[in-house]
């Protein structure tokens, strides 16, 4: 019951308050990680193996002290439960995801394409300057579906499995993957450990997220897209999530997109029509309903266990 109640309160706080607008801990962690990267990256003479080991060391130094600290804090009498709620709340990003998506949808619906491009640029890493309205809507829906796993379901999964230390490990690893997990000349070897750890931590949550989307949408279509298309995506975890989500919504995602000035071929995901501005709200509603479904499962399991 304790775990279910903490998760419920943390989600409620996220819905009520959203992310802190100033002094967000993950922003501070990002600055710390940048300093660790500068200290451990090394010069151009390093071999790929040496660079990889430096990345492993940097990852351990960035993450493990905070995981140990989370374990110690929640053991503390009186403040332990409050700290646990705070850690889970700060790791969640459901309301922030909705707010970013809503701004994109509102700009599209108002015909403000430049504003919509700028807003969706806050959500995705691809180039947005030449996007047409359907490209903006597609990018926003993809981001909502993928980040529903990263910002909500993955956090809840690891809290259920490993408590506050598990949440800390998951969210910090996810943040480092977003910083170091690119297959670029700089990060191909240094970011290898961060990318692999994030892949491992997201393997089960991603598939549970895909199942959640299927249960709350067009079930058969979602499963069909997941089976047929999920493995073709570059990310073994994002593929099932977005394929199932696209099938659940009845839209077609994926396809070519521009990253860092170069056109990148991507497989198609989902089935049906091209996304519109209204589909952005449908995607956020899918994540929101999934969140309440998970909390309902948590509470039901707690009551049965009690």
C-alpha positions in Angstrom: 0.0 0.0 0.0 2.9 2.4 0.8 4.3 2.2 -2.8 0.9 2.7 -4.4 0.1 5.8 -2.1 3.5 7.4 -2.8 3.0 6.9 -6.5 -0.5 8.4 -6.4 0.6 11.4 -4.4 3.6 12.0 -6.7 1.4 11.8 -9.8 -1.1 14.2 -8.2 1.7 16.7 -7.4 2.9 16.4 -11.0 -0.6 17.1 -12.3 -1.1 20.0 -9.9 2.3 21.7 -10.0 4.2 20.4 -13.1 7.9 20.6 -13.2 9.7 23.2 -11.1 10.2 26.3 -13.3 13.4 27.3 -11.5 16.2 25.2 -10.0 15.0 21.9 -11.4 17.3 19.1 -10.0 17.7 17.5 -13.4 19.0 20.8 -14.8 21.6 21.0 -12.1 22.5 17.3 -12.7 22.9 18.1 -16.4 25.5 20.8 -15.5 27.3 18.4 -13.2 27.3 15.8 -16.0 28.8 18.4 -18.3 31.6 19.0 -15.9 32.3 15.3 -15.5 32.4 14.9 -19.3 34.9 17.7 -19.6 37.1 16.1 -16.9 37.0 12.6 -18.2 36.6 12.8 -22.0 40.3 13.1 -22.7 42.2 14.1 -25.9 42.0 12.9 -29.4 44.8 10.4 -29.0 42.7 7.9 -26.9 41.7 4.6 -28.5 38.0 3.7 -28.7 38.4 1.2 -25.9 40.0 3.8 -23.6 37.3 6.4 -24.5 34.6 3.8 -23.7 36.2 3.1 -20.3 36.3 6.8 -19.5 32.6 6.9 -20.4 31.9 4.0 -18.0 33.8 5.9 -15.2 32.0 9.1 -15.9 28.6 7.4 -15.8 29.4 5.7 -12.5 30.6 8.9 -10.9 27.6 10.9 -12.1 24.9 8.3 -11.1 26.0 6.1 -8.2 26.4 8.7 -5.5 22.9 10.0 -6.1 21.4 6.5 -6.1 23.2 5.8 -2.8 22.0 9.1 -1.4 18.4 8.4 -2.4 18.6 5.0 -0.6 20.0 6.8 2.5 17.5 9.6 2.6 14.4 7.4 2.3 15.6 5.3 5.3 15.6 8.4 7.5 12.8 8.5 10.1 10.2 11.2 9.8 11.5 12.7 6.5 11.9 9.5 4.6 8.3 9.3 3.2 8.3 13.0 2.2 11.6 12.6 0.5 10.3 9.5 -1.4 7.3 11.4 -2.7 9.5 14.3 -3.7 11.9 12.1 -5.6 9.2 10.4 -7.6 7.4 13.7 -8.2 10.6 15.3 -9.5 11.2 12.3 -11.8 7.8 12.5 -13.4 7.2 14.8 -16.4 3.6 14.1 -17.5 2.2 17.6 -17.1 5.3 19.2 -18.7 4.9 16.9 -21.7 1.3 17.9 -22.1 2.1 21.6 -21.8 4.8 21.4 -24.5 2.5 19.4 -26.8 -0.5 21.7 -26.2 1.6 24.8 -27.3 2.4 23.0 -30.5 -1.2 22.1 -31.2 -2.5 25.6 -30.4 0.0 27.2 -32.8 -0.9 24.7 -35.6 -4.6 25.3 -35.0 -4.1 29.1 -35.2 -2.2 28.8 -38.4 1.1 30.1 -36.8 3.4 27.6 -38.6 6.6 29.4 -37.5 5.6 29.3 -33.9 4.6 25.7 -34.2 8.0 24.8 -35.7 9.7 26.6 -32.8 7.5 24.9 -30.2 8.0 21.4 -31.6 11.8 22.2 -31.7 11.6 22.2 -27.9 10.4 18.6 -28.0 12.5 16.9 -30.7 16.1 16.9 -31.8 15.5 17.0 -35.5 15.6 20.1 -37.7 12.2 21.9 -37.7 12.8 25.0 -39.9 11.3 23.6 -43.1 8.5 21.4 -41.5 5.1 21.5 -43.0 2.0 21.4 -40.7 1.7 17.6 -41.0 5.4 17.2 -40.2 5.0 19.3 -37.1 2.0 17.3 -35.9 3.8 14.0 -36.7 6.9 15.1 -34.7 4.8 16.2 -31.7 2.8 12.9 -31.6 6.0 10.9 -31.9 7.5 12.8 -29.0 4.5 12.5 -26.8 4.3 8.7 -27.3 8.0 8.1 -26.8 8.3 10.5 -23.8 5.2 9.0 -22.2 7.5 6.1 -21.6 10.5 8.1 -20.5 8.8 10.7 -18.4 5.9 8.7 -16.8 5.7 4.9 -17.2 9.4 4.2 -16.9 9.5 6.2 -13.7 6.5 4.4 -12.2 7.8 1.0 -13.2 11.2 1.5 -11.6 9.6 2.9 -8.4 7.4 -0.2 -8.2 10.4 -2.4 -8.8 13.2 -0.8 -6.8 11.8 2.2 -4.9 13.3 5.6 -4.8 16.9 4.4 -5.7 15.4 2.7 -8.8 13.7 5.9 -9.8 17.0 7.9 -9.3 19.0 5.3 -11.4 16.4 5.4 -14.1 15.9 9.1 -14.5 19.6 10.0 -14.2 20.6 7.3 -16.7 17.9 8.6 -19.0 19.2 12.1 -18.7 22.8 11.0 -19.5 21.5 9.0 -22.5 19.9 12.2 -23.8 23.3 14.0 -23.3 25.8 11.3 -24.3 23.9 8.6 -26.1 24.3 9.9 -29.7 26.1 7.9 -32.4 28.3 10.9 -33.3 32.1 11.0 -33.5 32.2 12.6 -30.1 29.9 10.3 -28.2 30.0 7.0 -30.1 32.4 5.5 -27.6 32.2 7.9 -24.6 28.4 7.6 -24.5 28.3 3.9 -25.1 27.8 3.0 -21.4 25.0 5.6 -20.9 23.2 4.4 -24.0 23.4 0.7 -23.2 22.3 1.3 -19.6 19.3 3.3 -20.7 18.4 0.6 -23.2 18.5 -2.0 -20.5 16.5 0.0 -18.0 13.8 0.8 -20.6 13.4 -2.7 -22.0 10.5 -3.8 -19.9 8.9 -0.4 -19.3 8.8 0.3 -23.1 7.0 -2.9 -23.7 4.5 -2.3 -20.9 4.0 1.2 -22.3 3.3 -0.3 -25.7 0.8 -2.7 -24.2 -0.8 0.2 -22.3 -1.3 2.2 -25.5 -2.8 -0.9 -27.1 -5.3 -1.5 -24.3 -6.5 2.1 -24.4 -6.7 2.5 -28.1 -7.3 0.4 -31.2 -6.1 -2.8 -29.7 -5.7 -5.1 -32.6 -4.1 -2.4 -34.8 -1.7 -1.5 -32.1 -0.5 -5.0 -31.6 -0.2 -5.6 -35.3 1.9 -2.5 -35.8 4.0 -3.3 -32.8 4.8 -6.8 -34.1 5.3 -5.8 -37.7 7.1 -2.4 -37.3 8.6 -2.1 -33.8 11.8 -4.0 -34.5 12.6 -1.9 -37.6 13.1 1.3 -35.7 16.6 2.4 -34.8 15.8 2.3 -31.1 14.8 -1.1 -29.8 12.7 0.5 -27.1 11.2 3.5 -28.9 10.1 1.3 -31.8 7.5 -0.8 -30.0 6.3 2.3 -28.0 5.7 4.5 -31.1 4.5 1.7 -33.3 1.9 0.6 -30.8 0.9 4.2 -30.0 0.5 5.0 -33.7 -1.6 1.9 -34.2 -3.7 2.7 -31.2 -4.4 6.2 -32.5 -4.9 5.2 -36.1 -2.2 7.5 -37.5 1.0 7.0 -39.5 4.2 8.1 -38.0 7.9 7.8 -38.9 9.2 8.4 -42.4 12.0 10.6 -43.5 13.2 13.5 -41.3 16.0 16.0 -41.2 18.6 15.7 -38.5 21.6 18.1 -38.3 21.1 19.1 -41.9 20.9 15.6 -43.3 17.8 13.7 -44.5 17.5 10.5 -42.5 15.4 7.6 -43.8 13.1 6.2 -41.1 10.6 3.3 -41.4 6.9 4.0 -41.3 5.1 3.3 -38.0 1.4 2.8 -37.5 -1.4 2.8 -40.0 -4.1 5.2 -41.2 -4.0 8.9 -42.0 -1.4 11.6 -41.6 -1.5 13.2 -38.1 -3.2 16.5 -37.6 -3.1 19.1 -34.8 -6.0 17.4 -33.1 -4.0 14.1 -32.8 -1.5 15.8 -30.5 -4.2 16.1 -27.9 -5.3 12.5 -28.6 -1.8 11.4 -27.9 -1.5 13.3 -24.6 -4.9 11.9 -23.6 -3.6 8.4 -24.3 -0.6 8.9 -22.0 -2.8 10.5 -19.3 -5.3 7.6 -19.4 -2.4 5.2 -19.2 -1.1 6.9 -16.1 -4.4 6.5 -14.3 -4.6 2.9 -15.5 -1.2 2.1 -14.0 -2.2 3.8 -10.7 -5.4 1.8 -10.7 -3.3 -1.4 -11.1 -1.0 -0.3 -8.3 -3.9 0.4 -5.9 -5.7 -2.9 -6.8 -2.5 -4.9 -6.2 -1.9 -3.1 -2.9 -5.5 -3.8 -1.7 -5.3 -7.5 -2.7 -1.9 -7.8 -1.0 -3.3 -6.1 2.1 
